[in-house]
Amino acid sequence: MYREHCKELTTEYFIKDISRFNRDLSQSVMVDNSAYSFAMQIDNGIPILPYYEGKDHELAALETYLSKLVE
């Protein structure tokens, strides 16, 4: 979700509402580097470190974590 799809708390903080997708929230997760993004569905949020340049180790770790969630 891009900022225009989020609820704006302040000019710096945006909240994502994944219920807008009309999917089963027990089967849905959101990944973001901002914990504020998870405010509407805190149990569905997976925090990740921001990525700017270089090799991204977070996505490899996330892949392992998500594979375990499926099991």
Buried (B, 14 or more C-beta within 10 A) or exposed (E): BEEEEBEEEEEEBBBBBBEEEEEEEEEEBBBBEBEBBBBBBEEBBEEBEEEEEEEBEBEEEBEEEEEEEEE
